[in-house]
Amino acid sequence: MALAEWYRLGLSSLPGWLWLTLAAGLLLSVVLIGALVRRARRAELHRRFGAEYERAVEENGTEAAAVRELRARQRNVAQLELRSLNGRQVSHVERQWLKVQASFIENPLTAVRGANILIKTIMHERGFRSEAFEQRLADLSVDHAHVVAHYRAARELSEPGPDAPGATEDMRLAMLHYGAIVEELLHPTAQMASAFREARA
């Protein structure tokens, strides 16, 4: 008897309960593998987005909804033609940033507004297209998640009027946050958080 024929007859003689056990085991394996793949993908998103992942979970209510939003951000950014600035552009931006910082002494509010405009200009030059603040945040979070908190903080610190108590100190801190974003966009690095803490100390 051929081996294939013997194998076929052997399988056909298996009792029904054994077939059910094998099928249940196979189904369980598929479910477990699917769960492991989903967990690995979520772990990768958490690693990539960091605190922004947790913020998305809080804002969306569930981890699954947060994952969908973060993946949508990735898809959106994948459609952009992002690029690094060349040496000439980097030098130009660095000179502009020095001018913005110098203007803080005479007019903190003008300096903060100039910093915000410079950030938008850099992002536009690098290929980010949205004019809406929240969309710029979402796009930035995909590859520069660790500076998104700086962008939010700078925005919040800049909102009180120039005559509000503590306004000058708030704007000084806003400039530190904007500086972290400028540096990241020009020279991407994972060390910006520690550099910011040192500058603020």
Summary of the structure (lengths in Angstrom):
residues: 201
radius of gyration: 26.4
end to end distance: 83.9
largest distance: 97.8
contacts: 528
relative contact order: 0.09
helix: 80%
strand: 0%
